[in-house]
Amino acid sequence: MGSQPTEPDYSRTQMNLLATDRQDLEQVLASSLLRLRQQYPACQRLVLGVSGGLDSMVLLHACHRLLAQADQGQSQKQGQPTWPFAGLRVVHVNHGISTHAADWQAHCLAVCGELDIAFVAHQVRVTRVAGQGLEADARAARYAVFEQELAADEALLLAHHQDDQLETVMLRLLRAAGPRGLAGMPESRPLGVGMLWRPLLALPREQLESWAARHTVRWVEDDSNNDDRLSRNYLRQHIMPSLASHWPGWRQSVTRTAELGADADEILTEVAERWLAILSPDSDRLNCASLLNLSAALQRLVIRHWLLRETGQTPGWRLVQRVQVELLGAGENAQPEVNWQHWQLRRFADQLHVLEALEPVPPTPPEGYAWRPQGDGRLVARVLPGNGILRLYQASAGSAGDQAMRFPDGECVIRYRQGGEQCALPGRPRRALKKILQESAIPPWVRERTPLVYIDNKLAWIVGVGVCEGFQAVDEGAGWAVRWQMPSRQDHI
Ligand SMILES: Nc1ncnc2c1ncn2[C@@H]1O[C@H](COP(=O)(O)OP(=O)(O)OP(=O)(O)O)[C@@H](O)[C@H]1O
């Protein structure tokens, strides 16, 4: 296959479709765009994702025709404007993978020039992710560009069609999927600050092909489409034709399955959210004791949605299973952990935690990190290299209680535990710091990086645990409290 713009292949177009499709495709597009405008009134301008291939070229030309009709005064249909948008522009992502990448970009630029439509191209560097194919990596890079590119009043239109949807559902089925996977691609979803919209999702590929033929649309054939080592191509070339020959209604059946999947997913999401509101009301933690009271299937549902909520990534079946067995099933005193991408999933104090893996804290200088009062008597926030930031604030009566510290007159320094330290909390015997930390509510993965505030070389405050004997504020309102914001998003102590 070459990269040159190809003449439409008339031999593949079907006569019956040729007779009727022209209006159909444009009608379907127009009513989809009206629906977009009604559902998301904030979307006033359109951005088309155009690769240079047949599908997105059809979308581009068909949008251009609707826009031209509107300009020629045919803009009202049953009282509705046929083109209710203020702007239209095209974005092309050049992945730089194919040897024909520059031709695709040049073709998109040329067509947009002919149609007088604003065009922007982005060259991306595709980052390879272990265990993921090149196509998926390219897609991630592409969507990152789309997301960046989109403004809050814009919707991105992509030219996915019914065959793409069927392939997606079949591939997911073959890789194992629950209702969410079987639901296929949604017609719309939020993308960055804007919306993503797929106006051609209901139309079969054939219909796009015959429309392209009729309008002498030129496109660039993607040479990788012929490579049947790629699963999607194998399915398209070998499996789908035989399905059609034995089950003429298979497209409708799979489409219906996707619709049922979408319904089931919506209901399951509602159920999961209700449970999350109970089991993880206002924190990123999930309560194990209550979770264990649920049925095994409901546990997996809640775990899946909790991970999705906290990380933005959909966890696979195996991971959910591991969390259920290895973390939820662990004894109370065990401290198991499951690593997933750059997250750590841990169990501590009868809660499941999802943490972004933290870099180890860099070695502290022997003299510690000085934390000096300002001339006006206030201490400023102290950035701890690799370990977040400490802030001091005046503890108002009641807000900090016995956590309020006397104003540190002496030399104030921050250190971390080195081993062998001892101290006494008010009214308690002197003990090893290690023991005090172990018995505190501080999770084990935070203990070694817990800031220790020394005043005149004496341990005055174990952040997150309390003020040491001799340093507590006596008068209400006279004390100071410390807040530590860890480098990861979730932990404030
Ligand atoms: N390089 C590109 N630049 C701009 N838009 C693109 C590009 N590639 C694809 N698109 C848009 O995305 C649509 C779908 O493309 P394609 O089927 O190749 O994507 P996909 O990898 O299957 O994506 P998805 O993961 O969303 O299914 C195209 O019709 C087009 O609208």
The ligand as an SDF file (V2000), in Angstrom:
LIG
                    3D

 31 33  0  0  0  0  0  0  0  0999 V2000
   -3.1970   11.0640   13.6220 N   0  0  0  0  0  0  0  0  0  0  0  0
   -4.4120   11.5340   13.8540 C   0  0  0  0  0  0  0  0  0  0  0  0
   -4.6230   12.8530   13.9110 N   0  0  0  0  0  0  0  0  0  0  0  0
   -5.8560   13.3470   14.1590 C   0  0  0  0  0  0  0  0  0  0  0  0
   -6.9310   12.5820   14.3590 N   0  0  0  0  0  0  0  0  0  0  0  0
   -6.7820   11.2420   14.2980 C   0  0  0  0  0  0  0  0  0  0  0  0
   -5.5170   10.6490   14.0470 C   0  0  0  0  0  0  0  0  0  0  0  0
   -5.6710    9.3130   14.0480 N   0  0  0  0  0  0  0  0  0  0  0  0
   -6.9720    9.0860   14.2960 C   0  0  0  0  0  0  0  0  0  0  0  0
   -7.6540   10.2290   14.4450 N   0  0  0  0  0  0  0  0  0  0  0  0
   -9.1000   10.3880   14.7200 C   0  0  0  0  0  0  0  0  0  0  0  0
   -9.5330    9.2730   15.4840 O   0  0  0  0  0  0  0  0  0  0  0  0
  -10.4930    8.5230   14.7430 C   0  0  0  0  0  0  0  0  0  0  0  0
  -10.2960    7.0580   14.9990 C   0  0  0  0  0  0  0  0  0  0  0  0
   -9.0700    6.6650   14.5020 O   0  0  0  0  0  0  0  0  0  0  0  0
   -8.5410    5.2050   14.6770 P   0  0  0  0  0  0  0  0  0  0  0  0
   -9.6560    4.2620   14.3820 O   0  0  0  0  0  0  0  0  0  0  0  0
   -7.2430    5.0780   14.0060 O   0  0  0  0  0  0  0  0  0  0  0  0
   -8.2890    5.3280   16.2010 O   0  0  0  0  0  0  0  0  0  0  0  0
   -8.1690    4.2160   17.2820 P   0  0  0  0  0  0  0  0  0  0  0  0
   -6.7480    3.9890   17.5470 O   0  0  0  0  0  0  0  0  0  0  0  0
   -9.0290    3.0800   16.9520 O   0  0  0  0  0  0  0  0  0  0  0  0
   -8.7630    5.1410   18.4320 O   0  0  0  0  0  0  0  0  0  0  0  0
   -9.6260    4.7100   19.6470 P   0  0  0  0  0  0  0  0  0  0  0  0
   -8.7300    4.2060   20.6720 O   0  0  0  0  0  0  0  0  0  0  0  0
  -10.2640    6.0320   20.0500 O   0  0  0  0  0  0  0  0  0  0  0  0
  -10.6090    3.7100   19.1340 O   0  0  0  0  0  0  0  0  0  0  0  0
  -10.2220    8.9210   13.2920 C   0  0  0  0  0  0  0  0  0  0  0  0
  -11.3510    8.7040   12.5000 O   0  0  0  0  0  0  0  0  0  0  0  0
   -9.8930   10.3800   13.4360 C   0  0  0  0  0  0  0  0  0  0  0  0
  -11.0650   11.1350   13.6320 O   0  0  0  0  0  0  0  0  0  0  0  0
  1  2  1  0
  2  3  1  0
  2  7  2  0
  3  4  2  0
  4  5  1  0
  5  6  2  0
  6  7  1  0
  6 10  1  0
  7  8  1  0
  8  9  2  0
  9 10  1  0
 10 11  1  0
 11 12  1  0
 11 30  1  0
 12 13  1  0
 13 14  1  0
 13 28  1  0
 14 15  1  0
 15 16  1  0
 16 17  2  0
 16 18  1  0
 16 19  1  0
 19 20  1  0
 20 21  2  0
 20 22  1  0
 20 23  1  0
 23 24  1  0
 24 25  2  0
 24 26  1  0
 24 27  1  0
 28 29  1  0
 28 30  1  0
 30 31  1  0
M  END
$$$$
